[in-house]
Amino acid sequence: MIRALIRGSLVASLALGALSLSSPRAGAAETSAEKAGNKMERQGNAEEKAANGEKAKAAKMEKSGKAMQDEGKATDNKAEQNAGERKEKKGKAKMKAAEAHGDAAKEMEKSGNDVEKAGVKEKKADEKAK
């Protein structure tokens, strides 16, 4: 009896699975606005990831410059101290640039989402009209 129940439920689940796989989804086609929005969003994500890498490098450079500067002070080496100051300053400048890059990437991602939403609204309006 239990074997018959299991076999029956297995056959039913296979049949339902086959039906769900074979029937096409209504409105599955993406509009051009949705495609463009998704592309912009992916590009924004990639840019943001690159900006995060730049931030990490800048922070490392800044930290290294600070350490070099401190070592120059400790050993009374003006050249090393000045080099550390320049490196720290360069690291700060790169950090600002990376933050600006990251902000631009987030903005690109947001605009991609907006374009995608517009495409979805367009598709829904077309479906209502039909």
DAVEN-V636713 format. One record per pair of residues at least 24 apart in sequence whose C-alpha atoms are under 10 Angstrom apart, sorted by the first residue. I is the first residue (numbers start at 0). J is the second residue. D is the distance in whole Angstrom. If there is no record, write none. Layout:
i->I j->J d->D
i->I j->J d->D
This chain:
i->25 j->126 d->10
i->26 j->122 d->8
i->26 j->123 d->9
i->26 j->126 d->8
i->28 j->122 d->9
i->29 j->115 d->10
i->29 j->118 d->8
i->29 j->119 d->8
i->29 j->122 d->8
i->30 j->115 d->9
i->30 j->117 d->10
i->30 j->118 d->6
i->30 j->119 d->8
i->30 j->121 d->8
i->30 j->122 d->7
i->31 j->114 d->10
i->31 j->115 d->9
i->31 j->118 d->7
i->32 j->111 d->9
i->32 j->113 d->10
i->32 j->114 d->6
i->32 j->115 d->6
i->32 j->116 d->8
i->32 j->117 d->7
i->32 j->118 d->5
i->32 j->119 d->8
i->32 j->121 d->9
i->32 j->122 d->10
i->33 j->111 d->9
i->33 j->112 d->9
i->33 j->113 d->9
i->33 j->114 d->7
i->33 j->115 d->4
i->33 j->116 d->7
i->33 j->117 d->8
i->33 j->118 d->5
i->33 j->119 d->7
i->33 j->120 d->10
i->33 j->121 d->10
i->33 j->122 d->9
i->34 j->111 d->9
i->34 j->114 d->9
i->34 j->115 d->7
i->34 j->118 d->8
i->35 j->111 d->7
i->35 j->112 d->10
i->35 j->114 d->7
i->35 j->115 d->7
i->35 j->118 d->9
i->36 j->107 d->10
i->36 j->108 d->8
i->36 j->109 d->9
i->36 j->110 d->8
i->36 j->111 d->4
i->36 j->112 d->6
i->36 j->113 d->7
i->36 j->114 d->5
i->36 j->115 d->4
i->36 j->116 d->8
i->36 j->117 d->9
i->36 j->118 d->8
i->37 j->108 d->9
i->37 j->111 d->6
i->37 j->112 d->7
i->37 j->113 d->10
i->37 j->114 d->8
i->37 j->115 d->7
i->38 j->108 d->9
i->38 j->111 d->7
i->38 j->112 d->10
i->38 j->115 d->9
i->39 j->104 d->10
i->39 j->107 d->6
i->39 j->108 d->6
i->39 j->109 d->9
i->39 j->110 d->8
i->39 j->111 d->5
i->39 j->112 d->8
i->39 j->114 d->9
i->39 j->115 d->9
i->40 j->104 d->9
i->40 j->105 d->9
i->40 j->106 d->10
i->40 j->107 d->7
i->40 j->108 d->4
i->40 j->109 d->7
i->40 j->110 d->8
i->40 j->111 d->5
i->40 j->112 d->7
i->40 j->113 d->10
i->40 j->114 d->10
i->40 j->115 d->9
i->41 j->107 d->9
i->41 j->108 d->7
i->41 j->111 d->8
i->42 j->104 d->8
i->42 j->107 d->8
i->42 j->108 d->7
i->42 j->111 d->9
i->43 j->101 d->9
i->43 j->102 d->10
i->43 j->103 d->8
i->43 j->104 d->5
i->43 j->105 d->6
i->43 j->106 d->8
i->43 j->107 d->5
i->43 j->108 d->5
i->43 j->109 d->8
i->43 j->110 d->9
i->43 j->111 d->8
i->44 j->101 d->9
i->44 j->104 d->7
i->44 j->105 d->8
i->44 j->107 d->9
i->44 j->108 d->7
i->45 j->104 d->8
i->45 j->108 d->10
i->46 j->100 d->8
i->46 j->101 d->7
i->46 j->102 d->10
i->46 j->103 d->8
i->46 j->104 d->5
i->46 j->105 d->8
i->46 j->107 d->9
i->46 j->108 d->9
i->47 j->97 d->9
i->47 j->98 d->9
i->47 j->100 d->7
i->47 j->101 d->5
i->47 j->102 d->8
i->47 j->103 d->8
i->47 j->104 d->5
i->47 j->105 d->7
i->47 j->106 d->10
i->47 j->107 d->10
i->47 j->108 d->9
i->48 j->101 d->8
i->48 j->104 d->9
i->49 j->97 d->9
i->49 j->100 d->9
i->49 j->101 d->8
i->49 j->104 d->9
i->50 j->94 d->9
i->50 j->96 d->9
i->50 j->97 d->5
i->50 j->98 d->7
i->50 j->99 d->9
i->50 j->100 d->6
i->50 j->101 d->5
i->50 j->102 d->9
i->50 j->103 d->10
i->50 j->104 d->8
i->51 j->94 d->10
i->51 j->97 d->7
i->51 j->98 d->8
i->51 j->100 d->9
i->51 j->101 d->7
i->52 j->97 d->9
i->53 j->93 d->8
i->53 j->94 d->7
i->53 j->96 d->9
i->53 j->97 d->6
i->53 j->98 d->9
i->53 j->100 d->9
i->53 j->101 d->9
i->54 j->90 d->9
i->54 j->91 d->10
i->54 j->93 d->7
i->54 j->94 d->5
i->54 j->95 d->8
i->54 j->96 d->9
i->54 j->97 d->6
i->54 j->98 d->7
i->54 j->100 d->10
i->54 j->101 d->9
i->55 j->93 d->10
i->55 j->94 d->8
i->55 j->97 d->9
i->56 j->90 d->8
i->56 j->93 d->9
i->56 j->94 d->8
i->56 j->97 d->10
i->57 j->86 d->10
i->57 j->87 d->9
i->57 j->89 d->8
i->57 j->90 d->5
i->57 j->91 d->7
i->57 j->92 d->8
i->57 j->93 d->6
i->57 j->94 d->5
i->57 j->95 d->9
i->57 j->96 d->9
i->57 j->97 d->8
i->58 j->87 d->9
i->58 j->90 d->6
i->58 j->91 d->8
i->58 j->93 d->9
i->58 j->94 d->7
i->59 j->87 d->9
i->59 j->90 d->8
i->60 j->86 d->7
i->60 j->87 d->7
i->60 j->88 d->9
i->60 j->89 d->8
i->60 j->90 d->5
i->60 j->91 d->8
i->60 j->93 d->9
i->60 j->94 d->10
i->61 j->85 d->9
i->61 j->86 d->6
i->61 j->87 d->4
i->61 j->88 d->7
i->61 j->89 d->7
i->61 j->90 d->4
i->61 j->91 d->6
i->61 j->92 d->9
i->61 j->93 d->9
i->61 j->94 d->9
i->62 j->86 d->9
i->62 j->87 d->7
i->62 j->90 d->8
i->62 j->91 d->10
i->63 j->87 d->7
i->63 j->90 d->9
i->64 j->88 d->8
i->64 j->89 d->9
i->64 j->90 d->8
i->65 j->90 d->10
